[in-house]
């Protein structure tokens, strides 16, 4: 099943971009996301949680190497 448009916006982000944290914050505070989450299917919420967990891990690995450069 295809991802809803709002989740596709997350999936299209460049996970290697130094602006990723700002872009994620912008999407997380986007009007309508809170309402979407409360009304969405369990699998969509699970997808978002897993996505944010993967991004958190990759960002945590990226930040120390970027700071030492």
N, C-alpha and C positions, 0 to 999 in steps of 0.2 A: 504494500500500500504506500502511496506517495505521502511524503511529509506535507503537513499544512504549510501554507505560505510563510507564516510567522516563524516556523522552525527552519524553513529553508533559508531564511535570512541569516540565522546562526550558522547553518552549514556552509554558506557561501563566504563566510569571513576567512581571511588569510590567517591561518593559525601560526604562521611564522612572522607575522608583522609585529613590530614593536608597539604598534597602536592597538593591538588586540585587546588589552584590558579596557581601554577607553571605548572601543567599539562594543565590547560585551556589555559594559555598563550602560551605554546608550540604548542598546537593544533591551536590556533587562528592565529599564525604566520607561520603555516605550509605552505610550498610552495604549491600553487594550491588552497588554500581555497579562496583567494580573487577572483580568476578567477571563481571558482565554484559558489560563492555567486552571482556574476554578471550574471551568465547564468542559475541559478537554478530556479526551480518552486517557485511560491509565497508561497505555503504551506510549502516547505522546509525551506525557509528563516523565515517564521513565527515560525516553530518548533524550529529553532535555537535561535531566539529572546526569545521565551517563556522559553526555556531550560536555557539560560543564566540568565534570570530574576529569575527563581526558584533557581538556584545555587547561585546567588548573595544574595538572601534572606537567604538561609540556611547557607551560609558562614558568613554573617553578624551576624546571631544568634550564630554560632559556635565560632567565634573569641573572643567575650567577655568572654565566659565561659572558653575557653582555656587559656586566659590571667590571669584569676583569680586563676587558679589551681597552 
